[in-house]
């Protein structure tokens, strides 16, 4: 939570905005990153993503995070989900998360200080729930369901299977 003092002097807490990218290759495998041990929920997998920076819009933030965490350049295809649930599992900040479907258009896979591994996973080879940092496994599985039978997007709230 972000601690703030409002104009009237009242102190309060606000929620963070995060962005994420579901990137798939031609084999319908999803790109995941393994978080560095030093980060919250380190040594677990997640979608490339993170906090929205000041002065950037949601799409810019998602593409920046994809580039920073994987080395890949992307193009936004569409918004998949807005997860505004304050009761997201494995969340300590009640982030409001915007997840985009992204097409990789260039760049090369590259590790950095936040990421210890970058891998493509099929639906069948996804890491188990306990090996995910946040609720991204459920979001990914929901996207695979969308590929089989499309439904109205974006999803608002938590994806449940």
N, C-alpha and C positions, 0 to 999 in steps of 0.2 A: 504494500500500500504506500501511496505517496502522502506524506504528512504536509499539510498546507495551512496557512493562515489566510483567511478570507479578508476582503475589504472591511468587513464589520468587526474584525478582530477575532472572530470565532475560529477555533482550530478544528480541523476535520481531516479525514483520510479519503483519498481518491484511488480508483483502480487504474492499473496500467493497461496500455494498449499494446498487444503483441500481434505479429504477423507471421504466417508460415506458408511454406510452399510444398504442395504435393507435386513432385516432378516424376513423370513416368517415361521409361524408354520404350523402344519399339517392341520389346518382349512383355510389356505391361508390368514391368518391375518398378517399384517405387524407390526413390533415393532417400536414404536415411544417413544421419550423422551420429556418431557416438561422442557424447559430451566428455570433455576433459575431467579428470578426477577432481580438480580444484573447483569446479562449478557445482551449483546446487544439483543434486541427483546425478552426480558424476558417474562415469562408466556405464551409462545407459543410453539407449537410442532415442532419437527424436526426429521430427521433420526439421529441415533447415528453417530457421526462423529466429525471431527474437523481438526485442522492444522496438517500437516505432520511435524514430528520432524526431527531434524538433525540426520543423520546417520541411518535412517530407510527407507525401501522401501515402496511403496504404500500399498501393502498387509499387511505388519507389522503395518503400521499406522492405517489402517481400523480396524484391529483386536484389536489393543491396545485401540482405541477410543471406540469400542463396549464394551470391558471389563471395561474400566474406567467409562463409562456412564451408563451401565446396570448391570454389574456383570457377564454377560454371556461370555462364550468362544465360538469362532466361527471358521468356516473353509470357506475360500473363494471358491465359486463355479465358478464364472466368473465375468469379468468386464462388467458392464451394460452400463455405460455412462461416457464420458469425456466431461464435460461442460466447454468450454473455452470461452464462450461468455462474452465480457466485459460489456454487457448490461443486465446482469441477474437482474431480479426484486428483490427488497429487499436486494441488496448487496451494501455495501459501500466500499469494498476493491477489487472488481473485482477478487475474488478468482477463480482459476482454480480447478474444483471439479471432483474427480474421485469417481464414485459410483459403489460399488461391490454388487453382490448378495452373501449373506452369510448364511450358515447353522449353526444353534446353535448346539453345540456339548457338552455343559456342563456349569457348573457354576450355580449361583443362582441370581435371580433378587435382585439388591441392589442399593439404592439411594446414591447419593454423593452430594457435595457442588454445582455442576453444574446442577443437575437434581432434580426436585421436584416431578416428576411422570414418571412412565414407564408403558405403556399400549400396548396391542395388539388391532389392529383395522382391521375390514373387509373393503372392498372397500366401502360398503354402509355406514359404520359408521365413516369414516375418518372425522376428524375435518374440518371445512370450511377453505377456503383459507386465510381468515383474522386471523385464529388461527394458522397459520404456520409461522415460523420464516423466512424461505427462500423460494425458489422455489421447495421445496421437494414434495409438494402435486402433482404437475404436473408430476414430475419424477415417483412418486409412481403410479399414474394413468396410465402413459405410461407403467410401468412394468406390471400392470394388463392387459393391452392390449396385451402385449407380451405373457402373459400366454395363452390368447385366440388364438392368431395367431402369431407365432414367425416371427421375421424379423431380418435382419442383425444387428449384434452387434459388437463392442460397438457403441452406438449412439455418434456421435461427434457433439458438440454444444448443443444448448438448445432443450429440448424436448418440442414439441408443440402438443397440442391435438386439 
